[in-house]
């Protein structure tokens, strides 16, 4: 981005409570439910956050429960519920395990979500990592990357045209209609992941990219890889919406142990850290705030939106 103005940075959120992996869940989320989720979603909507992200896992095997937890609200059902209680904020699946579903079923779900929400859906997709989910659906886990690439193609066709025709290596679809039609033409598809294959998938098939676990110092190299691959792809003439996931943060002095990885400080410090992502070329960044209750979570959202965001330019 040398010599070019940094893009305006939009701030998004992953909805708490909905997914309770032990990696990131706060203690208070375990006893919270729809009332707290609704309060957070409505306030994020009022404050002008760009999107609410909702995770995706259908089942959790016992062998992974200690790490992943077992509470994962259904992705599309939760996004549809959010559509009914918010007005402006966009609705992102972060990320929907696309190769574990038939792409026309996925297209139907997100086209309906987009229609019901007035054009606010973002389909974030990934290849998944839980073998048992694929076994449940009788999908070859080792083929999931190849399946995902073609599935994105089928989904995009369904978003653009009511009648879908496709002949590929995996899917064969003829004279099948998807309606109601989405408001957006087409719904944006963001690809999640930070592996080399995920970067290629984002560059060659995606409208946007969501990194998964990329450290800040590795972001410039991954963005450069995506840009290089994009220039050689069939989508070279279309922009790609690059994202970032910020470190956990707390605005102000927490007065409690927020962990070694949480960034603390005043609005100026947090704004400087977030502006660095824009300077790398990112258009959106997912903010993660630390908290001990739903009220504190909302308070931190308010501080980010009213004290930090105005400093981003």
Secondary structure, DSSP 8 states (H G I E B T S, - for coil): -TTS-----EEEEE-TTTB--TTT--GGGGG--HHHHHHHHHHHHHHT-SEEEE---S---GGGHHHH-S-B--HHHHHHHHHHH-SS-EEEES-EEGGGS-HHHHHHHHHHHHHHHTS-EEEEEE----HHHHHHTT--GGGHHHHHHHHHHHHHHHHH-SEEEEE-SS-EEEEEE--S--SSSS--EEEE--SHHHHHHHHHH-SEEE-SS--HHHHHHHHHHHHHHHHTSTTTTS--EEEEEEEEEEEB--SS---TT-EEE-HHHHHHHHHHHHHHT-SEEEEEE--SSHHHHHHHHHHIIIIIGGGG-
